[in-house]
Amino acid sequence: MNRYQKVLFVTFLLTSLLSAGNIVLTGTVISDGQKMIGSRYMGYVKKVYVKLGDKVKREDDLYEIESAEFDIMKTQANLMLEQAQLALEYWKDRLHAINKKKERLKEKKGFGAFDWDDMETQAENIKAMLESTKIMVKHAAEQVKQMAVVFNYLKLKAPSDGVVVQKNIKVGDMIMPGMLAIVIVDTENLEIDVSLSEGIIGKVKEGMRIPVEIPSIHYKTTGTIHAIIPDANPMTHKIKMRVKFDKAGHNIFPGMYAKVYIPD
């Protein structure tokens, strides 16, 4: 059977199924992946890189904010690291100087034991301060690295491929932590969300293949039931069903009206 004959066969099969005594259910096309992007920090929107309807790839820039809070934290972290490094150099110089004094004292004949003990005590104290300062430098360097991570939250990137379907920000807007800025949906992996009554639940099961139709573009295909979910509201006596299908390159988007056919 060649490709043309296969297409005719599938068309004939779907037409037969749709015209048979099937139960017709209506549903809505939804995306299997929807990402809501917000901010973790307060600030003014510095730049917006996308507009409604744009297709984006994972890691594409979405928008960037200016955060006074971040600037203060970054300045404090850099200042702390700079001060710790200066303190480290100071105690290194002190240790070097005391070691030089000990060497000169050794060269002298008849130096007192008290002088030597005093030098040893000073050297031990300086060594302790030097080790403590090294820890301070390490912690300050880690804080600076954390600020670099925070910067990634100021320049928001797309977490996955998709289409921008909602944009609530523009340049100059004040954005708050948790505020919804952009919504991206995956328009390739689509499903049909259908509500079932109790009387139909016995006629369907996961993995079952059923005819699917998108009336607005006259598209018919076969989908697969991949989930049957109890409704969150028990008073409705409804069950949710999700049907996966292949859009096959057609202009099918979330929100479109759809039909599914359940064998009676």
C-alpha positions in Angstrom: 0.0 0.0 0.0 1.6 3.3 -1.1 1.4 6.6 0.8 -1.6 7.9 -1.1 -3.6 4.7 -0.5 -2.7 4.9 3.2 -4.0 8.4 3.4 -7.3 7.3 1.7 -7.5 4.4 4.1 -7.1 6.5 7.2 -9.5 9.1 5.9 -12.1 6.4 5.2 -11.5 4.9 8.7 -12.0 8.2 10.4 -15.1 9.0 8.3 -16.6 5.7 9.2 -15.9 6.1 12.9 -17.2 9.7 13.0 -20.4 8.7 11.1 -21.0 5.6 13.3 -23.1 5.7 16.5 -20.3 7.3 18.6 -20.6 9.5 21.6 -19.4 13.0 20.7 -17.6 15.0 23.4 -16.4 18.5 23.1 -13.1 19.7 24.6 -10.4 22.4 24.5 -6.9 22.2 23.1 -4.4 22.8 25.8 -0.6 22.8 26.0 1.2 20.0 27.8 3.8 22.6 28.9 3.0 26.1 30.2 5.7 28.2 31.9 4.9 31.2 34.0 7.9 33.5 34.4 8.2 36.0 37.3 10.9 37.8 39.1 12.6 37.0 42.4 13.7 40.6 43.0 12.1 44.0 42.9 13.3 46.5 40.3 12.5 48.4 37.2 12.2 46.6 33.8 15.3 47.6 31.9 14.7 45.9 28.6 12.1 43.5 27.2 13.4 41.2 24.4 10.2 39.5 23.3 6.6 40.5 22.2 3.3 38.6 22.1 3.4 35.7 19.6 7.2 35.4 19.5 8.6 31.9 19.3 11.4 31.4 21.7 14.1 28.8 22.3 15.3 27.5 25.7 17.8 30.0 27.2 16.6 32.9 25.0 16.6 36.3 26.8 13.1 37.4 27.8 13.6 40.5 29.9 16.1 42.3 32.2 15.5 44.3 35.3 17.5 46.9 37.3 17.5 46.1 41.0 18.7 48.6 43.6 18.5 45.8 46.1 20.9 43.7 44.0 23.3 46.6 43.4 23.6 47.2 47.2 24.2 43.5 47.9 26.7 43.2 45.1 28.6 46.3 46.3 28.6 45.0 49.9 29.9 41.6 48.8 32.7 43.1 46.7 33.7 45.5 49.5 33.7 42.6 52.0 36.0 40.6 49.7 38.3 43.6 49.2 38.6 44.2 52.9 39.3 40.6 53.7 42.0 40.4 51.0 43.6 43.5 52.5 43.5 42.1 56.0 45.1 38.8 54.6 48.0 40.8 53.1 48.4 42.7 56.3 48.7 39.6 58.5 51.1 38.0 55.9 53.3 41.0 56.1 53.2 40.9 60.0 54.1 37.3 60.0 57.0 37.9 57.6 58.2 40.8 59.8 58.1 38.8 63.0 60.0 35.9 61.4 62.7 38.4 60.3 63.0 39.6 63.8 63.3 36.1 65.1 66.1 35.4 62.6 67.9 38.6 63.7 67.4 37.7 67.4 69.0 34.3 66.8 72.1 36.0 65.3 72.6 38.0 68.4 74.7 36.5 71.2 73.2 36.3 74.6 69.6 37.2 73.7 67.2 36.7 76.6 64.8 33.8 76.8 62.0 36.3 77.6 62.6 38.1 74.3 62.4 34.8 72.4 59.2 33.7 74.1 57.7 37.0 73.4 58.5 36.6 69.7 57.1 33.1 69.6 53.9 34.3 71.2 53.5 37.1 68.7 54.2 34.7 65.8 51.5 32.2 67.0 49.0 35.0 67.4 49.7 36.3 63.9 49.4 32.8 62.5 46.0 32.4 64.1 44.8 35.8 62.7 46.2 34.8 59.3 44.2 31.5 59.3 41.0 33.3 60.5 41.4 35.9 57.7 41.8 33.2 55.1 38.4 31.8 56.1 37.0 35.3 55.8 38.4 35.7 52.3 36.9 32.3 51.3 33.4 33.2 52.6 33.6 36.6 50.9 34.6 35.0 47.6 31.6 32.7 47.9 29.3 35.6 48.5 30.6 37.3 45.3 29.9 34.1 43.4 26.4 34.1 44.7 25.9 37.6 43.4 26.9 36.3 40.0 24.1 33.7 40.3 21.6 36.4 41.4 22.5 38.3 38.2 21.0 35.4 36.3 17.7 36.2 38.0 17.8 39.8 36.8 18.2 38.7 33.2 15.3 36.2 32.8 15.7 33.5 30.2 13.2 31.1 28.6 13.1 27.8 30.5 11.9 25.9 27.4 10.9 26.3 23.8 7.5 27.8 23.2 5.4 30.8 22.2 4.9 34.0 24.3 1.1 34.1 24.9 1.1 36.7 27.7 3.3 39.7 28.5 2.5 41.9 31.5 5.5 44.1 31.5 7.1 46.9 29.5 10.2 49.0 29.8 10.1 51.2 32.9 7.6 49.1 34.8 8.2 48.3 38.4 8.3 44.5 38.9 7.8 42.9 42.3 9.0 39.4 43.5 6.5 36.8 42.4 4.7 39.0 39.9 3.7 37.2 36.7 5.7 38.8 33.9 5.5 36.4 30.9 3.7 33.2 30.0 5.2 30.8 27.5 3.3 27.8 26.2 4.6 24.8 24.2 2.6 24.7 21.0 4.0 21.5 19.7 3.0 19.1 22.5 -0.8 19.6 22.6 -3.6 17.7 24.3 -7.4 17.9 24.3 -9.0 18.4 27.7 -12.4 16.8 27.9 -15.0 16.4 30.7 -16.7 13.0 31.0 -19.9 12.2 32.8 -20.1 9.1 35.1 -22.1 7.2 32.5 -19.3 7.4 30.0 -16.3 6.5 32.3 -16.8 2.8 31.7 -16.3 3.2 27.9 -12.8 4.8 28.1 -9.4 3.7 29.4 -5.9 5.0 29.2 -4.0 4.0 26.0 -7.3 3.8 24.0 -7.1 5.4 20.5 -10.1 7.5 19.6 -11.0 9.9 16.6 -10.2 13.6 17.2 -11.5 16.6 15.2 -10.6 20.3 15.2 -13.7 21.7 13.4 -12.4 25.2 12.7 -9.6 23.9 10.4 -11.4 20.7 9.3 -8.6 18.6 10.7 -9.3 15.0 11.7 -6.9 12.5 13.2 -6.5 9.8 15.8 -5.6 10.6 19.4 -4.6 8.6 22.4 -6.2 8.8 25.9 -3.2 9.2 28.2 -4.8 10.3 31.5 -8.2 10.1 33.2 -8.3 12.4 36.2 -11.0 12.9 38.9 -12.4 16.4 39.0 -11.3 18.5 42.0 -14.9 19.4 42.7 -16.8 16.2 43.6 -20.2 18.1 43.3 -19.8 18.3 39.5 -19.8 14.5 39.1 -17.4 15.0 36.2 -14.1 13.2 35.3 -11.3 14.9 33.3 -9.8 13.1 30.3 -6.6 14.2 28.4 -6.1 13.1 24.8 -2.8 13.4 23.1 -2.7 14.0 19.3 -0.3 15.0 16.6 -0.9 18.4 15.1 1.0 17.3 11.9 2.2 20.8 11.2 -1.3 22.4 11.2 -2.0 25.8 12.8 -3.5 24.3 16.0 -3.1 26.4 19.2 -4.1 26.1 22.9 -7.7 27.3 23.4 -9.1 26.0 20.2 -12.4 24.0 20.2 -12.1 20.3 19.6 -14.2 17.1 19.4 -13.5 13.6 20.4 -15.5 10.5 19.5 -16.0 7.6 22.0 -17.3 4.3 20.6 -20.8 3.6 22.0 
